[in-house]
């Protein structure tokens, strides 16, 4: 298993509109006005709101929403960055286009991806292409016949996850292209660039689950109803590593606790399990010194929502 923390903080460019104007310290905002500041939309909760930094003025501004432009790189956001006719700077692009600085990343991960095709490219400081990878984002529909398997339309409405292992170089930049699907829409739940942290070799017996966060409410007549809320993923797995690394691995787990990270249960290049990713945090970690040769660690991971 490996983990990575988000190191992409901003873009070189992205073809998504900004829905609201940047916050202007000289503007007097009225109650209900919305301004854009550091990736977020803030709503003024007072009249004559002048010169108050939205991020530092909780009595003047209400954090309203994550901007569509930045949802894919903000790991705390449960929304996607969506490219379509209403959000695109130019609908003729036909794709969600993102570019960002390379800081020596050895891992690029994309999750909850919708589209048709995806291309990721790495350029050096001289604008020379040094690496690229291409993925086709589709699933065959469930089909009970040979003819249907080969000739039924592809499905592009399924969330899909991808990891890429670019060569580590100094400087340069990445370009990511997610082509729109048949409905002229492309979206990405998360786009992460960083350096992989090795946490041990994953053993079989991985438990992949969903925790329902819906609320059961009972009215005054005793009638129960369910208030539906988004389910969160869970991942419980065991890893194995050298016995002499037992304290080292515990320190790694401690460093990651309290952090939102992408954990990848199967980091093989062509994973048949869609890499077993979970964007979340370590709920618990224990390790066992099995013998003088190997140790075993157990992770319980929860999705951040």
VOGU-3710 file (C-alpha; in Angstrom, 3 decimals, decimal comma):
1> xxxxxxxxxx> 0,000/0,000/0,000  1,069/3,521/-0,679  -0,293/6,893/0,355  0,193/10,401/-0,955  -0,649/13,857/0,300  -1,970/16,542/-2,023  0,815/18,831/-3,243  -1,049/20,588/-6,081  -2,076/23,966/-4,701  -2,957/25,894/-7,844
11> xxxxxxxxxx> -3,109/25,694/-11,626  -1,150/27,133/-14,481  -4,457/27,085/-16,331  -7,880/25,431/-16,374  -10,723/25,967/-18,846  -13,422/26,466/-16,198  -15,148/29,784/-15,561  -14,999/31,547/-12,214  -18,623/31,901/-11,177  -18,069/34,947/-8,958
21> xxxxxxxxxx> -15,702/37,921/-9,085  -12,560/38,006/-6,934  -12,919/39,641/-3,546  -11,983/43,331/-3,733  -10,930/44,934/-0,435  -12,153/48,321/-1,676  -15,682/47,132/-2,502  -18,524/47,583/-0,013  -20,400/44,268/-0,091  -24,042/44,105/0,926
31> xxxxxxxxxx> -25,687/41,308/2,874  -25,957/38,259/0,577  -23,260/39,321/-1,895  -20,860/36,556/-2,934  -17,119/36,967/-3,589  -14,418/34,540/-4,670  -11,298/34,240/-2,488  -8,567/31,568/-2,431  -10,551/28,817/-4,180  -13,784/29,450/-2,236
41> xxxxxxxxxx> -16,987/31,444/-2,617  -17,854/33,522/0,448  -21,207/35,136/1,197  -21,364/38,444/3,041  -23,525/38,254/6,175  -23,462/42,000/6,916  -24,048/45,197/4,977  -21,264/47,656/4,148  -18,661/44,875/4,305  -15,427/46,665/3,309
51> xxxxxxxxxx> -11,823/45,511/3,663  -12,584/42,391/5,702  -10,576/39,374/4,541  -13,157/36,598/3,940  -10,902/33,858/5,308  -10,272/35,753/8,560  -13,664/37,380/9,171  -16,157/34,752/10,316  -18,445/37,478/11,687  -18,508/39,220/8,296
61> xxxxxxxxxx> -18,290/36,388/5,792  -19,743/32,881/5,544  -17,744/30,201/3,743  -20,333/29,308/1,132  -18,899/26,730/-1,275  -15,809/25,394/-2,969  -15,367/26,816/-6,445  -16,061/24,408/-9,296  -12,595/25,266/-10,633  -10,815/23,973/-7,539
71> xxxxxxxxxx> -13,066/21,143/-6,322  -10,836/18,497/-7,933  -7,711/19,535/-6,012  -9,365/20,294/-2,667  -9,386/16,950/-0,868  -11,941/18,124/1,686  -14,520/18,722/-1,022  -17,077/16,052/-1,899  -17,996/17,824/-5,140  -16,457/17,374/-8,591
81> xxxxxxxxxx> -14,938/19,820/-11,025  -17,441/19,715/-13,882  -16,813/20,850/-17,461  -19,927/21,373/-19,571  -21,641/24,043/-21,644  -22,430/26,126/-18,553  -18,993/26,055/-16,901  -16,566/25,935/-19,858  -14,577/28,976/-20,889  -14,797/27,588/-24,429
91> xxxxxxxxxx> -17,216/24,754/-25,166  -15,295/24,023/-28,392  -12,456/22,557/-26,307  -14,507/19,383/-25,966  -12,671/18,447/-22,774  -11,701/19,461/-19,255  -8,149/20,829/-19,610  -5,918/21,326/-16,587  -2,228/22,203/-16,331  -0,119/22,545/-13,202
101> xxxxxxxxxx> 3,502/22,828/-12,120  5,528/19,659/-11,579  7,350/19,568/-8,250  9,091/16,259/-8,807  5,928/14,177/-8,391  6,192/10,412/-8,782  2,440/9,871/-8,549  -0,577/11,465/-10,226  -3,980/10,108/-9,216  -7,430/10,854/-10,597
111> xxxxxxxxxx> -10,655/9,601/-9,068  -14,396/9,615/-9,701  -13,614/10,450/-13,323  -16,344/10,801/-15,945  -15,600/11,273/-19,629  -14,542/9,292/-22,668  -10,754/9,466/-22,972  -8,032/10,826/-20,740  -4,533/12,004/-21,638  -1,845/13,106/-19,200
121> xxxxxxxxxx> 1,411/14,663/-20,404  4,598/15,836/-18,698  6,660/18,631/-20,289  10,066/19,864/-19,181  11,053/23,507/-18,710  11,842/23,734/-22,428  8,270/22,728/-23,330  9,465/19,354/-24,625  7,148/16,384/-24,036  9,050/13,832/-21,936
131> xxxxxxxxxx> 6,258/11,433/-20,913  2,589/10,754/-21,560  -0,060/8,185/-20,740  -3,517/7,625/-22,156  -6,557/5,904/-20,665  -9,922/5,112/-22,191  -12,621/5,849/-19,652  -15,369/3,343/-20,304  -16,986/0,094/-19,216  -18,664/-2,533/-21,310
141> xxxxxxxxxx> -22,333/-2,814/-20,377  -23,503/-6,002/-18,711  -24,330/-8,289/-21,596  -25,380/-11,921/-21,815  -24,478/-12,423/-25,443  -21,314/-12,426/-27,524  -22,891/-9,941/-29,968  -23,910/-7,602/-27,148  -20,454/-7,681/-25,536  -18,776/-6,527/-28,732
151> xxxxxxxxxx> -21,391/-4,191/-30,168  -23,369/-2,643/-27,305  -22,596/1,000/-26,589  -19,895/1,814/-24,089  -20,925/3,222/-20,739  -19,178/6,410/-19,666  -21,332/7,141/-16,621  -19,303/5,008/-14,220  -16,908/6,535/-11,687  -13,392/5,373/-12,486
161> xxxxxxxxxx> -10,071/5,765/-10,731  -6,603/5,945/-12,247  -3,042/6,298/-11,011  -0,066/7,327/-13,125  3,623/6,916/-12,323  5,463/9,659/-14,246  9,263/9,821/-14,322  10,661/12,050/-11,594  12,185/15,157/-13,143  12,967/18,616/-11,852
171> xxxxxxxxxx> 10,705/21,413/-13,042  8,338/21,317/-15,959  4,573/20,959/-15,874  1,715/18,528/-16,421  -1,210/18,773/-18,810  -4,314/16,678/-18,160  -7,117/16,265/-20,685  -10,417/14,519/-19,923  -12,517/14,371/-23,084  -16,248/14,938/-22,725
181> xxxxxxxxxx> -18,654/12,025/-23,009  -21,665/11,731/-25,304  -23,564/14,253/-23,152  -20,733/16,796/-23,681  -19,691/16,639/-20,035  -16,441/15,730/-18,287  -15,749/15,752/-14,570  -13,078/14,802/-12,044  -13,709/14,131/-8,361  -10,087/14,475/-7,341
191> xxxxxxxxxx> -6,784/15,225/-9,046  -3,783/14,594/-6,813  -0,099/15,121/-7,447  2,504/14,120/-4,905  5,154/11,679/-3,797  4,227/8,150/-2,817  4,735/6,974/0,755  5,326/3,217/1,057  3,328/1,634/3,888  3,952/-2,064/3,286
201> xxxxxxxxxx> 2,873/-4,819/0,899  -0,885/-5,340/0,933  -2,069/-8,831/1,845  -5,143/-10,560/0,495  -8,174/-10,232/2,733  -8,860/-6,560/2,013  -12,285/-5,470/3,256  -13,946/-2,852/1,036  -17,083/-1,348/2,547  -19,671/1,414/2,548
211> xxxxxxxxxx> -20,958/3,133/5,678  -24,417/4,640/5,286  -24,582/8,092/6,881  -28,347/8,440/6,437  -30,358/9,493/9,480  -33,419/7,659/10,782  -35,960/10,151/12,100  -39,140/9,435/14,056  -42,017/11,900/14,074  -44,500/12,539/16,892
221> xxxxxxxxxx> -46,722/9,702/15,613  -43,889/7,183/15,788  -43,516/6,993/12,022  -39,928/6,477/10,949  -38,361/7,999/7,866  -34,872/8,000/6,439  -33,097/11,238/5,674  -30,742/10,135/2,931  -27,122/11,236/3,170  -24,041/10,317/1,191
231> xxxxxxxxxx> -22,432/6,999/2,098  -18,733/6,924/2,937  -16,252/4,269/1,908  -14,138/2,223/4,279  -11,078/0,097/3,654  -9,605/-2,370/6,137  -6,437/-4,144/5,153  -3,274/-5,767/6,420  0,212/-5,065/5,150  3,508/-6,870/5,646
241> xxxxxxxxxx> 7,015/-5,428/5,926  10,387/-6,302/7,401  10,492/-6,931/11,137  13,209/-4,301/11,570  10,790/-1,695/10,142  8,066/-2,074/12,768  8,877/1,193/14,561  9,600/3,014/11,311  6,184/2,059/9,887  4,465/3,119/13,099
251> xxxxxxxxxx> 6,106/6,536/12,792  4,889/6,783/9,183  1,337/5,996/10,281  1,591/8,603/13,060  2,744/11,250/10,579  -0,300/10,544/8,397  -2,849/10,499/11,214  -5,093/13,546/11,146  -4,220/14,160/7,483  -6,461/13,743/4,445
261> xxxxxxxxxx> -4,534/11,527/2,048  -5,083/9,191/-0,865  -4,422/5,599/0,171  -3,893/3,076/-2,636  -4,238/-0,549/-1,614  -2,962/-1,984/-4,900  -0,357/0,193/-6,575  0,550/-2,244/-9,360  0,759/-0,631/-12,793  -2,212/-2,528/-14,239
271> xxxxxxxxxx> -4,402/-3,235/-11,240  -7,408/-5,481/-11,835  -8,966/-3,990/-8,689  -8,978/-0,333/-9,844  -6,083/0,222/-7,405  -8,322/-0,039/-4,288  -8,116/3,714/-3,600  -9,700/5,590/-0,738  -9,497/9,329/-0,144  -9,640/9,662/3,592
281> xxxxxxxxxx> -7,819/9,259/6,871  -6,404/6,617/9,178  -8,995/5,693/11,783  -6,733/3,153/13,479  -3,426/1,365/13,000  -1,892/-1,595/14,810  1,204/-3,658/14,096  2,360/-7,116/15,140  5,914/-8,394/15,288  5,199/-11,794/13,761
291> xxxxxxxxxx> 8,773/-13,108/14,002  12,323/-11,899/13,552  11,843/-11,615/9,786  8,453/-10,000/9,133  5,973/-7,690/10,791  2,334/-7,141/9,972  0,364/-3,900/10,141  -3,415/-3,435/10,127  -5,048/-0,262/8,802  -8,635/0,871/9,163
301> xxxxx> -9,237/3,695/6,683  -12,296/5,921/6,366  -13,357/8,186/3,516  -13,483/11,879/4,283  -16,933/13,356/3,571
//
